[in-house]
Structures are given as structure tokens and as C-alpha cells.
Amino acid sequence: MAYVASAGAATPSPAGGCIFCEALASDDDRRALILLRSAKAFLILNKYPYASGHVMAAFTRHVGALDEVTRRSWARS
């Protein structure tokens, strides 16, 4: 449980990028923990979940904050 002991430490991804962008760039959804992809968003399992089955939803376009998401991105296709 090394991840618990290092909870306060900064843990950037190995490549130094965004964990969600790296998951999307992967050609192996199973290894990247991606459950579902769509044009605007995707579902990904939390690598270190607080509860079993914890799922995260993320936009496919990289943004730093929700207020940077356009209305078009929020809309269903």
C-alpha cells in the first residue's frame, strides 16, 4: 500500500503529462482502465479507488477546469 503512504507527495505521471490524456492515447483500454469511449467523453476506473467500482467521467479534450469546457462539449451528440 505504498500509494497510501505517499498520499501527500506529488506524484506526476511517468511521462510528466496528464493521466487522462495518457489513458486516451493508449491503444490498450483494458490496461488504461478505460471502460467506454465516445467522441466527447470517456469513463475510466480509478486506479486507487475509495470504493469498489469507482468510475470517473472525463472529457476527451484536455481542460484544466470545468469552466473551460464549452457548451458544445457538455451537449450530447
QUIDA-V360718 format. One record per backbone hydrogen bond with DSSP energy under -1.0 kcal/mol. NH is the residue of the N-H (numbers start at 1). CO is the residue of the C=O. E is the energy in kcal/mol with one decimal. If there is no record, write none. Layout:
BEGIN
NH/CO/E
NH/CO/E
END
This chain:
BEGIN
4/1/-1.0
5/1/-1.4
6/2/-1.6
7/4/-1.4
9/6/-1.2
16/13/-1.8
22/18/-2.5
23/19/-1.8
24/20/-2.3
25/21/-1.8
32/28/-2.3
34/29/-2.2
35/43/-2.5
36/43/-1.3
38/41/-2.0
42/58/-2.5
43/36/-2.4
44/56/-2.6
45/33/-2.9
46/54/-1.8
54/51/-1.6
56/44/-3.1
58/42/-2.4
60/40/-2.4
68/65/-1.9
69/66/-1.7
74/70/-1.5
75/71/-1.5
END
